[in-house]
Amino acid sequence: MAALAVAVVGGPMTMSLLVLEATHDFAITAVVLTAALCSSALVRERFGYSFST
């Protein structure tokens, strides 16, 4: 869900920290951060900007 939110809104660190705050689990946060960065890179490569811009 965080990777989808990053694709639409942007802000991979914001979404990752929201997951950390909600779960208090660093392992899940690391996975979410990786997915968010991949999602952000893919959207910027395909469209040149995030959807919210």
All heavy atoms as atom14 arrays in JSON, in Angstrom:
{
  "sequence": "MAALAVAVVGGPMTMSLLVLEATHDFAITAVVLTAALCSSALVRERFGYSFST",
  "atom14_mask": [
    [1, 1, 1, 1, 1, 1, 1, 1, 0, 0, 0, 0, 0, 0],
    [1, 1, 1, 1, 1, 0, 0, 0, 0, 0, 0, 0, 0, 0],
    [1, 1, 1, 1, 1, 0, 0, 0, 0, 0, 0, 0, 0, 0],
    [1, 1, 1, 1, 1, 1, 1, 1, 0, 0, 0, 0, 0, 0],
    [1, 1, 1, 1, 1, 0, 0, 0, 0, 0, 0, 0, 0, 0],
    [1, 1, 1, 1, 1, 1, 1, 0, 0, 0, 0, 0, 0, 0],
    [1, 1, 1, 1, 1, 0, 0, 0, 0, 0, 0, 0, 0, 0],
    [1, 1, 1, 1, 1, 1, 1, 0, 0, 0, 0, 0, 0, 0],
    [1, 1, 1, 1, 1, 1, 1, 0, 0, 0, 0, 0, 0, 0],
    [1, 1, 1, 1, 0, 0, 0, 0, 0, 0, 0, 0, 0, 0],
    [1, 1, 1, 1, 0, 0, 0, 0, 0, 0, 0, 0, 0, 0],
    [1, 1, 1, 1, 1, 1, 1, 0, 0, 0, 0, 0, 0, 0],
    [1, 1, 1, 1, 1, 1, 1, 1, 0, 0, 0, 0, 0, 0],
    [1, 1, 1, 1, 1, 1, 1, 0, 0, 0, 0, 0, 0, 0],
    [1, 1, 1, 1, 1, 1, 1, 1, 0, 0, 0, 0, 0, 0],
    [1, 1, 1, 1, 1, 1, 0, 0, 0, 0, 0, 0, 0, 0],
    [1, 1, 1, 1, 1, 1, 1, 1, 0, 0, 0, 0, 0, 0],
    [1, 1, 1, 1, 1, 1, 1, 1, 0, 0, 0, 0, 0, 0],
    [1, 1, 1, 1, 1, 1, 1, 0, 0, 0, 0, 0, 0, 0],
    [1, 1, 1, 1, 1, 1, 1, 1, 0, 0, 0, 0, 0, 0],
    [1, 1, 1, 1, 1, 1, 1, 1, 1, 0, 0, 0, 0, 0],
    [1, 1, 1, 1, 1, 0, 0, 0, 0, 0, 0, 0, 0, 0],
    [1, 1, 1, 1, 1, 1, 1, 0, 0, 0, 0, 0, 0, 0],
    [1, 1, 1, 1, 1, 1, 1, 1, 1, 1, 0, 0, 0, 0],
    [1, 1, 1, 1, 1, 1, 1, 1, 0, 0, 0, 0, 0, 0],
    [1, 1, 1, 1, 1, 1, 1, 1, 1, 1, 1, 0, 0, 0],
    [1, 1, 1, 1, 1, 0, 0, 0, 0, 0, 0, 0, 0, 0],
    [1, 1, 1, 1, 1, 1, 1, 1, 0, 0, 0, 0, 0, 0],
    [1, 1, 1, 1, 1, 1, 1, 0, 0, 0, 0, 0, 0, 0],
    [1, 1, 1, 1, 1, 0, 0, 0, 0, 0, 0, 0, 0, 0],
    [1, 1, 1, 1, 1, 1, 1, 0, 0, 0, 0, 0, 0, 0],
    [1, 1, 1, 1, 1, 1, 1, 0, 0, 0, 0, 0, 0, 0],
    [1, 1, 1, 1, 1, 1, 1, 1, 0, 0, 0, 0, 0, 0],
    [1, 1, 1, 1, 1, 1, 1, 0, 0, 0, 0, 0, 0, 0],
    [1, 1, 1, 1, 1, 0, 0, 0, 0, 0, 0, 0, 0, 0],
    [1, 1, 1, 1, 1, 0, 0, 0, 0, 0, 0, 0, 0, 0],
    [1, 1, 1, 1, 1, 1, 1, 1, 0, 0, 0, 0, 0, 0],
    [1, 1, 1, 1, 1, 1, 0, 0, 0, 0, 0, 0, 0, 0],
    [1, 1, 1, 1, 1, 1, 0, 0, 0, 0, 0, 0, 0, 0],
    [1, 1, 1, 1, 1, 1, 0, 0, 0, 0, 0, 0, 0, 0],
    [1, 1, 1, 1, 1, 0, 0, 0, 0, 0, 0, 0, 0, 0],
    [1, 1, 1, 1, 1, 1, 1, 1, 0, 0, 0, 0, 0, 0],
    [1, 1, 1, 1, 1, 1, 1, 0, 0, 0, 0, 0, 0, 0],
    [1, 1, 1, 1, 1, 1, 1, 1, 1, 1, 1, 0, 0, 0],
    [1, 1, 1, 1, 1, 1, 1, 1, 1, 0, 0, 0, 0, 0],
    [1, 1, 1, 1, 1, 1, 1, 1, 1, 1, 1, 0, 0, 0],
    [1, 1, 1, 1, 1, 1, 1, 1, 1, 1, 1, 0, 0, 0],
    [1, 1, 1, 1, 0, 0, 0, 0, 0, 0, 0, 0, 0, 0],
    [1, 1, 1, 1, 1, 1, 1, 1, 1, 1, 1, 1, 0, 0],
    [1, 1, 1, 1, 1, 1, 0, 0, 0, 0, 0, 0, 0, 0],
    [1, 1, 1, 1, 1, 1, 1, 1, 1, 1, 1, 0, 0, 0],
    [1, 1, 1, 1, 1, 1, 0, 0, 0, 0, 0, 0, 0, 0],
    [1, 1, 1, 1, 1, 1, 1, 0, 0, 0, 0, 0, 0, 0]
  ],
  "atom14_positions": [
    [[0.82, -1.18, 0.0], [0.0, 0.0, 0.0], [0.87, 1.25, 0.0], [0.5, 2.24, -0.63], [-0.92, 0.0, 1.22], [-2.05, -1.01, 1.11], [-3.07, -1.19, 2.58], [-3.56, 0.47, 2.91], [0.0, 0.0, 0.0], [0.0, 0.0, 0.0], [0.0, 0.0, 0.0], [0.0, 0.0, 0.0], [0.0, 0.0, 0.0], [0.0, 0.0, 0.0]],
    [[1.97, 1.19, 0.68], [2.85, 2.35, 0.72], [3.49, 2.6, -0.63], [3.65, 3.75, -1.04], [3.93, 2.17, 1.79], [0.0, 0.0, 0.0], [0.0, 0.0, 0.0], [0.0, 0.0, 0.0], [0.0, 0.0, 0.0], [0.0, 0.0, 0.0], [0.0, 0.0, 0.0], [0.0, 0.0, 0.0], [0.0, 0.0, 0.0], [0.0, 0.0, 0.0]],
    [[3.83, 1.54, -1.36], [4.42, 1.71, -2.69], [3.41, 2.34, -3.65], [3.77, 3.19, -4.46], [4.9, 0.38, -3.23], [0.0, 0.0, 0.0], [0.0, 0.0, 0.0], [0.0, 0.0, 0.0], [0.0, 0.0, 0.0], [0.0, 0.0, 0.0], [0.0, 0.0, 0.0], [0.0, 0.0, 0.0], [0.0, 0.0, 0.0], [0.0, 0.0, 0.0]],
    [[2.16, 1.96, -3.55], [1.12, 2.58, -4.38], [0.94, 4.04, -3.99], [0.8, 4.9, -4.86], [-0.2, 1.82, -4.22], [-1.38, 2.41, -4.99], [-1.14, 2.31, -6.49], [-2.65, 1.71, -4.6], [0.0, 0.0, 0.0], [0.0, 0.0, 0.0], [0.0, 0.0, 0.0], [0.0, 0.0, 0.0], [0.0, 0.0, 0.0], [0.0, 0.0, 0.0]],
    [[0.96, 4.33, -2.71], [0.83, 5.71, -2.26], [2.0, 6.56, -2.75], [1.83, 7.72, -3.11], [0.72, 5.77, -0.75], [0.0, 0.0, 0.0], [0.0, 0.0, 0.0], [0.0, 0.0, 0.0], [0.0, 0.0, 0.0], [0.0, 0.0, 0.0], [0.0, 0.0, 0.0], [0.0, 0.0, 0.0], [0.0, 0.0, 0.0], [0.0, 0.0, 0.0]],
    [[3.19, 5.99, -2.78], [4.35, 6.72, -3.28], [4.2, 6.99, -4.76], [4.54, 8.07, -5.24], [5.66, 5.94, -2.99], [6.83, 6.5, -3.77], [5.95, 5.97, -1.51], [0.0, 0.0, 0.0], [0.0, 0.0, 0.0], [0.0, 0.0, 0.0], [0.0, 0.0, 0.0], [0.0, 0.0, 0.0], [0.0, 0.0, 0.0], [0.0, 0.0, 0.0]],
    [[3.66, 6.04, -5.52], [3.46, 6.25, -6.94], [2.47, 7.38, -7.2], [2.63, 8.16, -8.13], [2.98, 4.96, -7.61], [0.0, 0.0, 0.0], [0.0, 0.0, 0.0], [0.0, 0.0, 0.0], [0.0, 0.0, 0.0], [0.0, 0.0, 0.0], [0.0, 0.0, 0.0], [0.0, 0.0, 0.0], [0.0, 0.0, 0.0], [0.0, 0.0, 0.0]],
    [[1.45, 7.48, -6.38], [0.42, 8.49, -6.59], [0.82, 9.83, -5.99], [0.74, 10.87, -6.65], [-0.92, 8.02, -5.99], [-1.96, 9.11, -6.06], [-1.42, 6.78, -6.72], [0.0, 0.0, 0.0], [0.0, 0.0, 0.0], [0.0, 0.0, 0.0], [0.0, 0.0, 0.0], [0.0, 0.0, 0.0], [0.0, 0.0, 0.0], [0.0, 0.0, 0.0]],
    [[1.26, 9.83, -4.75], [1.51, 11.07, -4.03], [2.97, 11.5, -4.08], [3.28, 12.67, -4.15], [1.05, 10.92, -2.56], [1.34, 12.18, -1.77], [-0.42, 10.59, -2.5], [0.0, 0.0, 0.0], [0.0, 0.0, 0.0], [0.0, 0.0, 0.0], [0.0, 0.0, 0.0], [0.0, 0.0, 0.0], [0.0, 0.0, 0.0], [0.0, 0.0, 0.0]],
    [[3.88, 10.54, -4.06], [5.3, 10.84, -3.93], [5.7, 10.73, -2.47], [4.9, 10.39, -1.61], [0.0, 0.0, 0.0], [0.0, 0.0, 0.0], [0.0, 0.0, 0.0], [0.0, 0.0, 0.0], [0.0, 0.0, 0.0], [0.0, 0.0, 0.0], [0.0, 0.0, 0.0], [0.0, 0.0, 0.0], [0.0, 0.0, 0.0], [0.0, 0.0, 0.0]],
    [[6.93, 11.03, -2.16], [7.39, 11.02, -0.77], [7.68, 9.64, -0.22], [7.0, 9.21, 0.71], [0.0, 0.0, 0.0], [0.0, 0.0, 0.0], [0.0, 0.0, 0.0], [0.0, 0.0, 0.0], [0.0, 0.0, 0.0], [0.0, 0.0, 0.0], [0.0, 0.0, 0.0], [0.0, 0.0, 0.0], [0.0, 0.0, 0.0], [0.0, 0.0, 0.0]],
    [[8.67, 8.94, -0.74], [8.96, 7.59, -0.24], [9.38, 7.55, 1.22], [9.0, 6.62, 1.95], [10.08, 7.09, -1.15], [10.6, 8.26, -1.87], [9.54, 9.3, -1.85], [0.0, 0.0, 0.0], [0.0, 0.0, 0.0], [0.0, 0.0, 0.0], [0.0, 0.0, 0.0], [0.0, 0.0, 0.0], [0.0, 0.0, 0.0], [0.0, 0.0, 0.0]],
    [[10.11, 8.54, 1.68], [10.52, 8.54, 3.09], [9.33, 8.77, 4.01], [9.24, 8.17, 5.07], [11.6, 9.62, 3.34], [12.95, 9.25, 2.79], [13.58, 7.7, 3.43], [13.83, 8.11, 5.13], [0.0, 0.0, 0.0], [0.0, 0.0, 0.0], [0.0, 0.0, 0.0], [0.0, 0.0, 0.0], [0.0, 0.0, 0.0], [0.0, 0.0, 0.0]],
    [[8.41, 9.62, 3.59], [7.23, 9.89, 4.4], [6.41, 8.62, 4.59], [5.99, 8.29, 5.71], [6.36, 10.97, 3.74], [7.15, 12.15, 3.57], [5.14, 11.28, 4.56], [0.0, 0.0, 0.0], [0.0, 0.0, 0.0], [0.0, 0.0, 0.0], [0.0, 0.0, 0.0], [0.0, 0.0, 0.0], [0.0, 0.0, 0.0], [0.0, 0.0, 0.0]],
    [[6.18, 7.9, 3.5], [5.39, 6.67, 3.6], [6.11, 5.61, 4.42], [5.49, 4.89, 5.2], [5.07, 6.14, 2.21], [4.18, 7.02, 1.41], [2.63, 7.33, 2.25], [2.05, 8.74, 1.36], [0.0, 0.0, 0.0], [0.0, 0.0, 0.0], [0.0, 0.0, 0.0], [0.0, 0.0, 0.0], [0.0, 0.0, 0.0], [0.0, 0.0, 0.0]],
    [[7.43, 5.53, 4.27], [8.19, 4.55, 5.04], [8.14, 4.86, 6.53], [7.99, 3.96, 7.36], [9.64, 4.51, 4.58], [9.7, 4.13, 3.24], [0.0, 0.0, 0.0], [0.0, 0.0, 0.0], [0.0, 0.0, 0.0], [0.0, 0.0, 0.0], [0.0, 0.0, 0.0], [0.0, 0.0, 0.0], [0.0, 0.0, 0.0], [0.0, 0.0, 0.0]],
    [[8.24, 6.13, 6.87], [8.17, 6.5, 8.29], [6.77, 6.31, 8.85], [6.62, 5.98, 10.03], [8.66, 7.93, 8.48], [10.16, 8.12, 8.25], [10.53, 9.59, 8.35], [10.97, 7.3, 9.22], [0.0, 0.0, 0.0], [0.0, 0.0, 0.0], [0.0, 0.0, 0.0], [0.0, 0.0, 0.0], [0.0, 0.0, 0.0], [0.0, 0.0, 0.0]],
    [[5.75, 6.48, 8.03], [4.39, 6.19, 8.48], [4.23, 4.71, 8.79], [3.57, 4.33, 9.77], [3.37, 6.62, 7.43], [3.05, 8.1, 7.39], [2.17, 8.4, 6.19], [2.36, 8.53, 8.66], [0.0, 0.0, 0.0], [0.0, 0.0, 0.0], [0.0, 0.0, 0.0], [0.0, 0.0, 0.0], [0.0, 0.0, 0.0], [0.0, 0.0, 0.0]],
    [[4.84, 3.85, 7.98], [4.79, 2.41, 8.24], [5.55, 2.09, 9.52], [5.09, 1.29, 10.34], [5.35, 1.62, 7.04], [5.56, 0.17, 7.4], [4.42, 1.75, 5.85], [0.0, 0.0, 0.0], [0.0, 0.0, 0.0], [0.0, 0.0, 0.0], [0.0, 0.0, 0.0], [0.0, 0.0, 0.0], [0.0, 0.0, 0.0], [0.0, 0.0, 0.0]],
    [[6.69, 2.71, 9.71], [7.46, 2.49, 10.94], [6.67, 2.92, 12.17], [6.63, 2.22, 13.18], [8.79, 3.24, 10.89], [9.66, 3.14, 12.14], [10.08, 1.7, 12.39], [10.88, 4.03, 12.0], [0.0, 0.0, 0.0], [0.0, 0.0, 0.0], [0.0, 0.0, 0.0], [0.0, 0.0, 0.0], [0.0, 0.0, 0.0], [0.0, 0.0, 0.0]],
    [[6.0, 4.05, 12.07], [5.21, 4.53, 13.2], [4.03, 3.61, 13.49], [3.68, 3.38, 14.64], [4.71, 5.93, 12.92], [4.01, 6.57, 14.08], [3.63, 8.0, 13.82], [4.26, 8.66, 12.98], [2.66, 8.46, 14.47], [0.0, 0.0, 0.0], [0.0, 0.0, 0.0], [0.0, 0.0, 0.0], [0.0, 0.0, 0.0], [0.0, 0.0, 0.0]],
    [[3.43, 3.07, 12.45], [2.26, 2.21, 12.64], [2.63, 0.81, 13.14], [1.9, 0.23, 13.94], [1.48, 2.1, 11.35], [0.0, 0.0, 0.0], [0.0, 0.0, 0.0], [0.0, 0.0, 0.0], [0.0, 0.0, 0.0], [0.0, 0.0, 0.0], [0.0, 0.0, 0.0], [0.0, 0.0, 0.0], [0.0, 0.0, 0.0], [0.0, 0.0, 0.0]],
    [[3.76, 0.27, 12.67], [4.09, -1.11, 12.99], [5.18, -1.27, 14.05], [5.25, -2.31, 14.69], [4.57, -1.86, 11.73], [5.78, -1.25, 11.26], [3.51, -1.86, 10.66], [0.0, 0.0, 0.0], [0.0, 0.0, 0.0], [0.0, 0.0, 0.0], [0.0, 0.0, 0.0], [0.0, 0.0, 0.0], [0.0, 0.0, 0.0], [0.0, 0.0, 0.0]],
    [[6.05, -0.29, 14.2], [7.2, -0.37, 15.11], [8.1, -1.56, 14.77], [8.67, -2.19, 15.65], [6.76, -0.46, 16.57], [5.95, 0.7, 17.02], [6.49, 1.94, 17.24], [4.61, 0.82, 17.26], [5.55, 2.77, 17.62], [4.38, 2.11, 17.63], [0.0, 0.0, 0.0], [0.0, 0.0, 0.0], [0.0, 0.0, 0.0], [0.0, 0.0, 0.0]],
    [[8.21, -1.86, 13.48], [9.01, -3.0, 13.02], [9.98, -2.52, 11.95], [9.57, -2.11, 10.87], [8.1, -4.09, 12.46], [8.83, -5.38, 12.17], [10.06, -5.43, 12.35], [8.16, -6.33, 11.74], [0.0, 0.0, 0.0], [0.0, 0.0, 0.0], [0.0, 0.0, 0.0], [0.0, 0.0, 0.0], [0.0, 0.0, 0.0], [0.0, 0.0, 0.0]],
    [[11.28, -2.58, 12.27], [12.29, -2.07, 11.34], [12.44, -2.95, 10.11], [12.77, -2.46, 9.03], [13.64, -1.93, 12.05], [13.67, -0.78, 13.0], [13.67, -0.99, 14.37], [13.71, 0.53, 12.55], [13.69, 0.06, 15.26], [13.73, 1.6, 13.42], [13.73, 1.36, 14.79], [0.0, 0.0, 0.0], [0.0, 0.0, 0.0], [0.0, 0.0, 0.0]],
    [[12.21, -4.24, 10.24], [12.35, -5.15, 9.09], [11.29, -4.84, 8.03], [11.6, -4.77, 6.84], [12.24, -6.6, 9.55], [0.0, 0.0, 0.0], [0.0, 0.0, 0.0], [0.0, 0.0, 0.0], [0.0, 0.0, 0.0], [0.0, 0.0, 0.0], [0.0, 0.0, 0.0], [0.0, 0.0, 0.0], [0.0, 0.0, 0.0], [0.0, 0.0, 0.0]],
    [[10.06, -4.65, 8.45], [9.0, -4.31, 7.51], [9.26, -2.94, 6.89], [9.03, -2.73, 5.7], [7.63, -4.36, 8.2], [7.28, -5.79, 8.57], [6.54, -3.76, 7.32], [6.02, -5.93, 9.38], [0.0, 0.0, 0.0], [0.0, 0.0, 0.0], [0.0, 0.0, 0.0], [0.0, 0.0, 0.0], [0.0, 0.0, 0.0], [0.0, 0.0, 0.0]],
    [[9.75, -2.02, 7.7], [10.04, -0.67, 7.2], [11.12, -0.7, 6.13], [11.04, 0.03, 5.14], [10.46, 0.24, 8.36], [9.42, 0.25, 9.33], [10.69, 1.66, 7.88], [0.0, 0.0, 0.0], [0.0, 0.0, 0.0], [0.0, 0.0, 0.0], [0.0, 0.0, 0.0], [0.0, 0.0, 0.0], [0.0, 0.0, 0.0], [0.0, 0.0, 0.0]],
    [[12.12, -1.54, 6.29], [13.17, -1.66, 5.28], [12.62, -2.2, 3.97], [12.96, -1.7, 2.89], [14.29, -2.56, 5.79], [0.0, 0.0, 0.0], [0.0, 0.0, 0.0], [0.0, 0.0, 0.0], [0.0, 0.0, 0.0], [0.0, 0.0, 0.0], [0.0, 0.0, 0.0], [0.0, 0.0, 0.0], [0.0, 0.0, 0.0], [0.0, 0.0, 0.0]],
    [[11.73, -3.18, 4.06], [11.1, -3.73, 2.85], [10.22, -2.68, 2.19], [10.23, -2.51, 0.97], [10.29, -5.0, 3.2], [9.47, -5.46, 2.02], [11.21, -6.09, 3.68], [0.0, 0.0, 0.0], [0.0, 0.0, 0.0], [0.0, 0.0, 0.0], [0.0, 0.0, 0.0], [0.0, 0.0, 0.0], [0.0, 0.0, 0.0], [0.0, 0.0, 0.0]],
    [[9.47, -1.94, 2.99], [8.6, -0.9, 2.45], [9.42, 0.21, 1.82], [9.06, 0.74, 0.77], [7.67, -0.35, 3.57], [6.99, 0.93, 3.13], [6.66, -1.39, 3.95], [0.0, 0.0, 0.0], [0.0, 0.0, 0.0], [0.0, 0.0, 0.0], [0.0, 0.0, 0.0], [0.0, 0.0, 0.0], [0.0, 0.0, 0.0], [0.0, 0.0, 0.0]],
    [[10.53, 0.58, 2.43], [11.39, 1.62, 1.86], [11.93, 1.18, 0.51], [11.96, 1.96, -0.45], [12.54, 1.95, 2.82], [13.51, 3.01, 2.35], [12.8, 4.33, 2.11], [14.63, 3.17, 3.34], [0.0, 0.0, 0.0], [0.0, 0.0, 0.0], [0.0, 0.0, 0.0], [0.0, 0.0, 0.0], [0.0, 0.0, 0.0], [0.0, 0.0, 0.0]],
    [[12.35, -0.07, 0.39], [12.84, -0.59, -0.88], [11.74, -0.57, -1.94], [11.96, -0.12, -3.07], [13.37, -2.02, -0.7], [14.37, -2.02, 0.3], [13.94, -2.56, -1.99], [0.0, 0.0, 0.0], [0.0, 0.0, 0.0], [0.0, 0.0, 0.0], [0.0, 0.0, 0.0], [0.0, 0.0, 0.0], [0.0, 0.0, 0.0], [0.0, 0.0, 0.0]],
    [[10.55, -1.02, -1.58], [9.43, -1.02, -2.52], [9.04, 0.4, -2.9], [8.72, 0.68, -4.07], [8.24, -1.74, -1.91], [0.0, 0.0, 0.0], [0.0, 0.0, 0.0], [0.0, 0.0, 0.0], [0.0, 0.0, 0.0], [0.0, 0.0, 0.0], [0.0, 0.0, 0.0], [0.0, 0.0, 0.0], [0.0, 0.0, 0.0], [0.0, 0.0, 0.0]],
    [[9.08, 1.32, -1.95], [8.71, 2.71, -2.23], [9.72, 3.36, -3.18], [9.34, 4.1, -4.09], [8.62, 3.49, -0.93], [0.0, 0.0, 0.0], [0.0, 0.0, 0.0], [0.0, 0.0, 0.0], [0.0, 0.0, 0.0], [0.0, 0.0, 0.0], [0.0, 0.0, 0.0], [0.0, 0.0, 0.0], [0.0, 0.0, 0.0], [0.0, 0.0, 0.0]],
    [[10.99, 3.1, -2.97], [12.01, 3.67, -3.85], [11.91, 3.1, -5.26], [12.06, 3.82, -6.25], [13.41, 3.45, -3.27], [13.73, 4.26, -2.02], [15.06, 3.83, -1.44], [13.71, 5.74, -2.31], [0.0, 0.0, 0.0], [0.0, 0.0, 0.0], [0.0, 0.0, 0.0], [0.0, 0.0, 0.0], [0.0, 0.0, 0.0], [0.0, 0.0, 0.0]],
    [[11.65, 1.81, -5.37], [11.46, 1.19, -6.69], [10.23, 1.75, -7.37], [10.25, 2.06, -8.57], [11.34, -0.32, -6.55], [12.86, -1.14, -6.09], [0.0, 0.0, 0.0], [0.0, 0.0, 0.0], [0.0, 0.0, 0.0], [0.0, 0.0, 0.0], [0.0, 0.0, 0.0], [0.0, 0.0, 0.0], [0.0, 0.0, 0.0], [0.0, 0.0, 0.0]],
    [[9.16, 1.91, -6.64], [7.93, 2.47, -7.19], [8.14, 3.9, -7.66], [7.71, 4.28, -8.75], [6.83, 2.42, -6.13], [5.69, 3.09, -6.57], [0.0, 0.0, 0.0], [0.0, 0.0, 0.0], [0.0, 0.0, 0.0], [0.0, 0.0, 0.0], [0.0, 0.0, 0.0], [0.0, 0.0, 0.0], [0.0, 0.0, 0.0], [0.0, 0.0, 0.0]],
    [[8.8, 4.69, -6.86], [9.07, 6.08, -7.22], [9.95, 6.17, -8.46], [9.69, 6.97, -9.36], [9.75, 6.8, -6.05], [10.04, 8.12, -6.38], [0.0, 0.0, 0.0], [0.0, 0.0, 0.0], [0.0, 0.0, 0.0], [0.0, 0.0, 0.0], [0.0, 0.0, 0.0], [0.0, 0.0, 0.0], [0.0, 0.0, 0.0], [0.0, 0.0, 0.0]],
    [[10.98, 5.35, -8.53], [11.87, 5.35, -9.69], [11.14, 4.91, -10.95], [11.33, 5.5, -12.02], [13.07, 4.45, -9.43], [0.0, 0.0, 0.0], [0.0, 0.0, 0.0], [0.0, 0.0, 0.0], [0.0, 0.0, 0.0], [0.0, 0.0, 0.0], [0.0, 0.0, 0.0], [0.0, 0.0, 0.0], [0.0, 0.0, 0.0], [0.0, 0.0, 0.0]],
    [[10.29, 3.91, -10.83], [9.54, 3.42, -11.98], [8.57, 4.48, -12.5], [8.49, 4.72, -13.72], [8.78, 2.15, -11.61], [7.98, 1.52, -12.74], [8.91, 0.94, -13.78], [7.04, 0.47, -12.2], [0.0, 0.0, 0.0], [0.0, 0.0, 0.0], [0.0, 0.0, 0.0], [0.0, 0.0, 0.0], [0.0, 0.0, 0.0], [0.0, 0.0, 0.0]],
    [[7.85, 5.13, -11.6], [6.9, 6.17, -12.02], [7.62, 7.34, -12.66], [7.21, 7.85, -13.7], [6.04, 6.63, -10.82], [5.27, 7.9, -11.15], [5.08, 5.54, -10.42], [0.0, 0.0, 0.0], [0.0, 0.0, 0.0], [0.0, 0.0, 0.0], [0.0, 0.0, 0.0], [0.0, 0.0, 0.0], [0.0, 0.0, 0.0], [0.0, 0.0, 0.0]],
    [[8.72, 7.76, -12.08], [9.46, 8.9, -12.66], [10.11, 8.54, -13.99], [10.26, 9.38, -14.86], [10.49, 9.42, -11.67], [9.81, 10.04, -10.47], [10.68, 11.02, -9.76], [9.99, 11.53, -8.6], [9.34, 12.69, -8.58], [9.3, 13.43, -9.66], [8.74, 13.1, -7.49], [0.0, 0.0, 0.0], [0.0, 0.0, 0.0], [0.0, 0.0, 0.0]],
    [[10.5, 7.27, -14.15], [11.07, 6.83, -15.43], [10.0, 6.78, -16.52], [10.24, 7.21, -17.64], [11.71, 5.46, -15.27], [12.32, 4.93, -16.54], [12.87, 3.53, -16.35], [13.41, 3.25, -15.27], [12.74, 2.73, -17.28], [0.0, 0.0, 0.0], [0.0, 0.0, 0.0], [0.0, 0.0, 0.0], [0.0, 0.0, 0.0], [0.0, 0.0, 0.0]],
    [[8.83, 6.27, -16.19], [7.77, 6.11, -17.18], [7.08, 7.42, -17.53], [6.77, 7.68, -18.68], [6.7, 5.14, -16.66], [7.16, 3.76, -16.44], [7.08, 2.99, -17.71], [7.57, 1.64, -17.47], [7.22, 0.63, -18.18], [6.39, 0.78, -19.17], [7.73, -0.54, -17.92], [0.0, 0.0, 0.0], [0.0, 0.0, 0.0], [0.0, 0.0, 0.0]],
    [[6.79, 8.25, -16.5], [5.99, 9.44, -16.71], [6.79, 10.75, -16.58], [6.31, 11.79, -17.03], [4.82, 9.48, -15.72], [3.9, 8.31, -15.87], [3.92, 7.29, -14.94], [3.02, 8.23, -16.93], [3.09, 6.18, -15.08], [2.18, 7.14, -17.07], [2.21, 6.12, -16.14], [0.0, 0.0, 0.0], [0.0, 0.0, 0.0], [0.0, 0.0, 0.0]],
    [[7.93, 10.7, -15.95], [8.75, 11.9, -15.8], [8.41, 12.72, -14.56], [9.08, 13.69, -14.26], [0.0, 0.0, 0.0], [0.0, 0.0, 0.0], [0.0, 0.0, 0.0], [0.0, 0.0, 0.0], [0.0, 0.0, 0.0], [0.0, 0.0, 0.0], [0.0, 0.0, 0.0], [0.0, 0.0, 0.0], [0.0, 0.0, 0.0], [0.0, 0.0, 0.0]],
    [[7.36, 12.37, -13.87], [6.93, 13.08, -12.67], [5.98, 12.17, -11.89], [5.49, 11.2, -12.41], [6.22, 14.39, -13.03], [5.09, 14.2, -14.01], [3.8, 13.89, -13.58], [5.31, 14.31, -15.38], [2.77, 13.69, -14.49], [4.28, 14.11, -16.29], [3.02, 13.82, -15.84], [1.99, 13.62, -16.73], [0.0, 0.0, 0.0], [0.0, 0.0, 0.0]],
    [[5.73, 12.52, -10.63], [4.74, 11.76, -9.88], [3.35, 12.25, -10.27], [3.19, 13.34, -10.82], [4.95, 11.89, -8.38], [4.69, 13.2, -7.95], [0.0, 0.0, 0.0], [0.0, 0.0, 0.0], [0.0, 0.0, 0.0], [0.0, 0.0, 0.0], [0.0, 0.0, 0.0], [0.0, 0.0, 0.0], [0.0, 0.0, 0.0], [0.0, 0.0, 0.0]],
    [[2.34, 11.47, -10.0], [1.0, 11.81, -10.43], [0.46, 13.07, -9.76], [-0.4, 13.73, -10.31], [0.04, 10.64, -10.18], [0.35, 9.44, -11.03], [0.54, 8.22, -10.44], [0.45, 9.55, -12.41], [0.82, 7.1, -11.22], [0.74, 8.45, -13.18], [0.93, 7.22, -12.58], [0.0, 0.0, 0.0], [0.0, 0.0, 0.0], [0.0, 0.0, 0.0]],
    [[0.94, 13.39, -8.58], [0.4, 14.55, -7.87], [0.97, 15.88, -8.37], [0.46, 16.92, -8.03], [0.65, 14.41, -6.37], [2.05, 14.47, -6.11], [0.0, 0.0, 0.0], [0.0, 0.0, 0.0], [0.0, 0.0, 0.0], [0.0, 0.0, 0.0], [0.0, 0.0, 0.0], [0.0, 0.0, 0.0], [0.0, 0.0, 0.0], [0.0, 0.0, 0.0]],
    [[2.04, 15.83, -9.15], [2.63, 17.1, -9.62], [1.92, 17.64, -10.8], [1.63, 17.16, -11.76], [4.11, 16.93, -9.97], [4.6, 15.66, -9.72], [4.91, 17.91, -9.25], [0.0, 0.0, 0.0], [0.0, 0.0, 0.0], [0.0, 0.0, 0.0], [0.0, 0.0, 0.0], [0.0, 0.0, 0.0], [0.0, 0.0, 0.0], [0.0, 0.0, 0.0]]
  ]
}
